[in-house]
């Protein structure tokens, strides 16, 4: 089913007497874009974080310490929890998510047991996850809140977190009737995941080492 914006875009094209020419040019551009995407797959380097977005190759700059710390803290807790309860697969940073048009390398992803059942050694191109986390930075926040938000929503990613390391906040978006709804934005308390069964995170555990250590202990003893 097409969304309202997609229907509106199609109607705009069809209302034009140049519709056949526009469609032909669009098809030509998409063919060229796909060729560029295949070259991207051939050229990408394990040591470089890169994404393919709307025909453009985006090379990511090194990140600040607070970004790395947040990813490391959440990865430790989520991976420990998911492994303990055999819920699926957790990946981070260099996991390439190949959607219908674009390729992303989110900061952290989770696939449920059914989706991850066939992941094997050598696997490098992944389907839409169930849960995605992006840690915001000055250079990436527009894409994280824009094209990625739209793409994850369109491809049925159940839950999307945006983490702001400077303000130390989490925004939790949950897919509801095909659209993301902001369930919670907070810098304290607990955020309960929808995609990862019974996973509840103390927000401070992302930003504070003592809180993180305590959260690890709770998972280990639960």
N, C-alpha and C positions, 0 to 999 in steps of 0.2 A: 504494500500500500504506500502511495506517495504522500509526503507531508504537504501541508498547505503551501509553504514556500516553493516546493518543487512544482506543484500544480500551477502556481502563479507564474513561475519562470517559463514553464512549457506553454502556458496560455499566451504570454508575451511574445514568444517566438512565433507561435501559430497565428497570431493576429497580424504578423508582418507579411507583406507580399513577397518578401525575400526569404521566407521560411525555408524553402528547399536549399538555397545557397548557404544560409546560416547553419543548417544542420550538416551539410556537407563539410563546411569549414570546421565545424565542431568535431566531426568524426576524424578529419585529417589531423587536427591538433591532438586528439586523444590517442591516435595511432602513434604519432611522434612522441607523445608523453610516455606511452607504454614502452617504446624502444629505449627511451632515456632511463626508464625504471629498470629495465632488464640490465642495462649497463651499470646502473647503480648497484644492483645485486652482484654483478661481476667484480666491481671495483672496491666495495666496502671492505674496510680494514678492521680486524678484531680490536685494534688498539685505539680506534677513533669512534666517538659517539656521533652517529650521523642519522638523519631522517630524510625521507622523501615525501614532500608535502606539496600537493597541487603542482607537480611537475618540477619542483625545485629541490635541490639537495641542500639540506641544512646541516652544517658542521657546528657542533657545540663547543663552546669555550670551556676551559677549566672552571670548576665551581668553587665557591667559598666554603670554608670549614664548616659553617653552620648548616649548609646544604648537605654535605657529606655526613655530618653527625646525625642529622635527622633520618637520612636514608639508612644508615648503619643501625641506629636504634630501633627503627620500625622493622627492618629486615630481621634482626635478631629475634624480636618478640613474635612476629608473624610466622617466621619459618619454624621456630621452636613449637609454637602452638599447632600449626598445620601438620607438622611431622608427628607430633605426639598423638594427635587425633586422626591421623591418616585421612586428611580432608582433600588433598590434591597436591598442587605444585606451586611454589613461590619462586619468582624470578625477579631480577633487578637489572637496571641500567642497560645492559647489552642484549636484552631479549627483544628481538625484532618482531613487532606486531604488524602483520601484513593484512590491511583491510582492503576494501574493494578498489580504492584508488591510492591510498597513502600508506606509508610505512613509518611507524613510530618506535622509539626506544624509551618507554616510560621509566621513571625512577624505580617503580616497584609494581609487580603484577601478581595476581593469584588466579589460577585455573582450578576449577573443581575437579573431583576425582574422575568424572566421566570424560571431561575434555582432555585431561592430562594422561589418560590411560595409555595412549599410543605414543607418547613422547619417548624417544629413544636417543642414545648417543648419536651425535652428529646432527641432531635436529637444530635448525637455526632460524626457521621462519614459522611464526606462531599465529594462530587465529585470535579472534577477539577474546580477551580474558573476561572473567567474571567481576574482577575488582582491579582498579587502576589507581595508583597514587602518583601525583606529580608534585614535586617540591618547587615552589615558585621562585623565580629570580627575575631581575630587571629585564634580562634579555628574552626570557621564555614566557613570561606571564601572559602576554597577549595571545600567544598561540595556545597556551594551556587553558585559558578562559574562552578562547574563540574556536578555531578550527578543530582542536582536539576534543574539546567539550562536545561540539556538534557531531564529530565523527564517532566518538565513543557512544554517545546517545543513539545515533542512527544504527550502530552495529550491536546494540543490545547489551552493552556493558552494564551489569546490574548496579554497580556502585563505583563512584568516582570521588576521590578525596583530593582536595587542593590544600597543601600545607604551606603556610607562610612562616619561614624560619625567623624572620626579623620580628614580626609581631607575635610569634609563637602561637599561631592559631591553626585550627583544622576546620575546613569547610567540607561537610559530608553531603554529597548529592546521591540520591537514590532514584533509580529508574521506576517511574510510576505511569502506567498507561502510555508507555513509549516516550515519555519526556522526563528529564531530570528535575527533581524537586529538592530544594535545599532542606535537608532534614535537621541539620545542626551546624552552627558556626560557634566555636568556643575556644577559649584558651585555658580552660580548666575542666575538672570533672571527668566523666567517662563518655566515650563514644562507642556505641555498640554497633558492630558491623552487621549488615544485612546479608552480604554475599558470603562471608566466612562464618559459619554456624557457631553462635555463642561466643564469638571473639569480642571482648570488650576491652578497650584500651584506655588506660589512664593517660590523658593528654600530656601531662607533665613528663611522662616516661619518654616522650620524643625529644625533649629539650633539656632534661636534667638527668645526670648520670646516676645519682642516688635513686631517683624515682624509677629509672630504667632497670637498675639492679633489683629493686624491690618487685617490679613487674615480672622479671625473669623468675624470681623465687616463687611468686604466686602461681605462675604457669607450671613450674616444675612440681609444685606440691598439690596442684589441683587434680 
